[in-house]
């Protein structure tokens, strides 16, 4: 009996230490980006197919780990020709590198509900650290489950990852990440 109680306590504590998973509610989320075209206008796009989770054992998210993956074949700029071009070898090379991934290495509070998220972004087989800004709203209770809202923004150079040719006036080197979403605990 004593062994069972000790084993149960150990399992409970191990589960708590691993943290709770927050999963993205895709009906209330978008993983998007924008890039400047011809140096005069922004073209926006998003990924149709992606996964995103947050794991944290603390309510203040101080130990949070963010993981995101997106299918390059699911890129959508509302222009089929441009989407195929972006999926081609000259840009993302979806046949050889079908996913982009991000895994956080740190998450720190800046002030209020603003945070700095640092992690490793992998695109086209190249992994580099990126820094993103995060705003967390909530949590609120929705149908008995905790829900938070996140807005994530950041800027990085596509050419650092071998995406497209460097220079030129066709598209800017900087990609603006714009992601919004609701995450549900458990």
C-alpha positions, 0 to 999 in steps of 0.5 A, a space after each residue: 500500500 505504501 509503495 502504491 502511494 509513493 508511486 502514485 505521488 511520483 507519477 503525479 509530480 512527474 506529470 506536473 513537472 512535464 507541464 501542461 500542453 496548450 494546443 492551438 485552436 485553428 478556428 481562431 488562429 492564423 500563421 502568416 507573414 508579409 514581404 515587400 514586393 518591388 519595394 513599394 507594397 506588402 504581399 501577405 501570405 499564410 500557411 494552411 497546414 500547421 501545428 503549434 503547441 505550448 508546454 508549461 508547468 507554470 501559470 506565468 509561462 516562465 518555463 514555456 516551450 513553444 513548438 511550431 511546424 508548418 507545411 511548405 506545400 500549404 503556403 497561401 498568398 491568394 495567387 496560385 502561380 506565386 504559391 507554386 513559385 514559393 514552393 519551388 527549388 528557388 525559394 522554399 524547395 518544398 519537395 526537399 524541405 517540406 516543413 519549417 519548424 520553430 522551437 523556443 529556447 527562452 521565453 521572458 517577460 518584458 512587462 505586463 503581458 509582453 514577452 520576448 520569445 527566442 528560438 531556433 527557426 529551421 527553413 530549407 534545412 538551415 537553422 538560425 536563432 530568431 527573436 520574436 515579440 509576444 503578447 498574451 491575453 487571458 487566460 479566460 475560462 471557455 466551456 470549462 477550459 482555460 484559453 489564452 490569446 497570443 499575438 506573435 510578431 518578428 522580422 528575419 531575413 529570408 536569405 539567412 535561410 537560403 530562401 530566394 536570391 539575395 538582393 534585388 528589387 523583386 522581394 525584400 530580404 526581410 520577412 515579417 512574421 504575423 501570427 495570432 491564435 487562441 490556445 486551449 489548455 489540456 
